Amino acid sequence: MGKPFVSLISNDQFQIACTGQTVYVLDIKGNELAKFKDMTYAYYPALHPKGDLAAVYSNTGVMAVYSLSELRLIRKFRVTAVKDTQTDRIPCFSPDGQYLYHIEGRKGNSLNSRLSVYSTTDFRPVFRLFEQGQETVFLRMEFDRETGILFLLGYERQENSNNYFVAKLNGQSLEDVRSLNKHTYDFYESAVYLKQTGFTQDSYQWSEFAIKPRVRSDIERMVGHPVDMGPFNRSYTLDDLMQMKLSLSCLWAEAENH
């Protein structure tokens, strides 16, 4: 179709593609079945495990749910708890399809995160986690297909530095929290985002993997000395990243050995 899709994900029946202004439903061959223009800044889709629903999050703080079998919008609701919405929060369905998980800004503090869980029966909130307490920010989450465990990538804000981690969610609390260095965290935060948006060229061009190498020479010219770009000191192409085993469950397992 040649459209600049920011995200493009698929199952064995449908593809869901987002440009920001339009959500497309395509068949598995890429033929357009429907398109929706009921949200702006809508970039982040998730597919129900049974393949009959898609949820799409907009940076305006709104979630939309579409029926793929009926090709219609079935629900649209506000999810964020703050006016200053955070970006790049990709929702995900539980493996059994009963719940939709979403990382959201906490009321009263847009820098902290909460994890909301919605029933897929009526998309009303079942519970909200991490509304109180520690200065915790979640950026990525992913269910492991084999175990059904939800893994979360994030950090706790400290006075002098952040504590980066990957952890399991057990019930309503974090379990087996494993520390990460900043370089590893930065790499996976960007790489898992690309994976979950379908490794599109448009998404890659706006990722740290493309931006930091582009601006590095300009920054070094301004400051007059080499700069450390962390994990982005090395160049990664989109093909490089697509060949990697990028999952939060593998990251958690590897962190055990550090």
N, C-alpha and C positions, 0 to 999 in steps of 0.2 A: 504493500500500500504506500510505502514511502513516507509515512507520517513520522514526525519526531516524537516517538513514544518515549516518555521518561521511564515508564515501567511496562513490562509485557510478561505476564505469567500465564501458565497453562496447566491443564490436566488432560486426560485422554478424550475429553469432549469439547472443551471450550478454551479460548484464550481471552484474557482480560487485559486491555491496554489503556493507559492513561496518558494524556498530553497535558493535563492541568485544567483545561477548560472542558474537555470531553472525555467520557468513559466509553470505550468501545467494547462490544462483545463480538468476538470472532469465532468462527468454527476452527477446527484443528488445522485446516489448510490455509487459514488466514483470510477467509471470506467474511465480509462484514455482515453480522446478523442484526445488530442494533447499535445505536449510540445514544448517550444520555448527556444532556447539557444542564443538569440541575444543580451543579456545584462548580465553584471556582477553586483553583489551587488544589485540585484533587489528583494526587500522584501515587497513592500507596494502597494497592489492592491486596486482598487475601481471598483464597478460594476455600470453600467448605470441602471437607474430605469426601463427601458424597458427590460433589461436583455440581450441585443444583443451586448454590448460592454464592454470591461474591459480596464481600464487604470492601468499601473504598473509603479511606480517610482523607479528608481535606485539611490543609493547613489553616483553614478558617475555624477549626475546632469542631467540624461536623463529620459524622459518619453516615454513609448511605449503604443500604443493603439492597441488592438486586436479585430477582429470581431469574436464573438463566434458562430455565425450562419455559417460563412464561414471557421472558424478555421484558420485564417491567420493574420499576422501582417499587419496593414493598415497604421500606421504612427509611426515614431520614431523621437523625436526632443529634443533638449537641452532646459532646462527650467531655470536652475540656472543662476543667474547674477554674480556669483563670482566663483573663482577657488576653494576656500576652502569651499566645500559644507557642509551644515549642514545635519544632519541625522534625521531619524524618521519623515519625513514629509509625511504624508499620504494624497493623493489627495481625492477629493470627487466630485461627480456629483450633480448638482442642481436637486431638485425634479422633475422639468419639463424636465430634460434631455438635455436642450439646452446649458449648460455650464459645464466646468470642472474647479474646483477651486484648487489652489495649493499654499502652503506657501513656499516662496523661500528667499534665502539670497539676500540682497540688494547690488547693484553694489557699490564698493568702501568701503563697510563695511560689512564683513561677519557675524557680530554679530547681526545686525539689520535684520528685516524681511520685506518683501513685500508680498502682496496677489495678485496673478495673476489669471485672469479669461480668459479661452480659449473657443472659440466657438466649439461645437461638430460637426459642419458642416465641418470645415476644420482644426480645432485645431490650429488656429492662435490666438494670444492674442487679446482680445477685449479691456481690460484695465488692468492696474496695479495700485494697491492701496498701500498707505503708503510708497511711494518711498522717501519722504522727511520728514523732521521735527523730531518728537520725537524719542527718543531711544527706539523703540518698538520691542519686540520679541514675535512672535506668535509660539506656540508649537502644539496646537491641534485645530481642528475645526470640527463642526458637524452640519448638518441640522436637525432641529426638524421635524419629519415626519408629525405631525398634523398641524403645522402652516407654514412650509416651510421656517422658519427663520434660518439663519446661525448664530451659536454661536461660538465665538472665545475665547480660553484660552491663556493667555500670561502674560507678565509683561513689565513695563517700567523701564529701567535702570536708577537709580539715583546715586548720588555721594556716599551716605552712605549705601543705601539699595535699593532693588527692590520693586516696587509697583505691586503686583500681582492682576489680575483681570479676570473676565469673562464678556463678552459683546455681544450684538447683532450687526450684520452688517445691517445697514439700507442704502440701495443704495450704496454709496461709502464711508460711514463714520461709525464710531462706535457710538452706541447708548446704553443708559442705562448701562453704565460701572459700574460694581459692584466689590468692593474690596474683596480680599480673604486673609486670613492669609497664611503663607508659608506652614504650614502643610497640609491645605486643597488643596492648589495648587499642592504640590508635589504628594499627593495621587491621585488626578484626572488626573494629567499629565501622570502618569504611568498606572492608571487603564483604562482610555479611550484608550490609546495606545493598551493595551491588548485586549480590546473589538473590536477595529477596525482591529486588525490582526486575529481575530477569536478565541481568548482564546486558542491558541495552547500551548502545553507543552514546545516546544522549545522557544517560545517567552517569556513565563513565567520564564523559567530558566535564561534568560538574563535580566529580569526586576528587578527593585529595590525591589520588593516584595520578590524575592528569594535571590538576591545578598547581600543586607544589613544584613539580619539575619545570612547569612553564614559567613560574615566577621566581625561581631560585636565582637565576643569573641577575635579574633586576634587583633583588634584595641584596645580594652580595655586592653589587656595584654601589648601592646606596650606603651600605654599612662599611664597605672597604675591607671585608674579610670573609672567609668561608662561613657558611651557616649550616647548622645541623638540622636536617629535615626528618630526623628519626627514621622510621621504617620507609619513608619516601625518598631517602637518599638513593635507593636503588629504583630503577625504572621498571614498572610492571605494566605490561600491555593487558588489554582486555582478555586476550587469548591465554596469557599466563595465568590470570586469576580464574578463568573458567576451568582450567586444568587442575586446580588445587582442590583438596578436600576441605572446604570451608564450612565448618559447623561449630556451634558453640559447645556441643557435647564432646567433640574431639579436642577442642581447646581446653575444656575442663579436665579431660583425661590427661592431656599433656602437661597441664599445670601441676599435676600431682607429682611429677618427676622433678620439678624445679626446686 
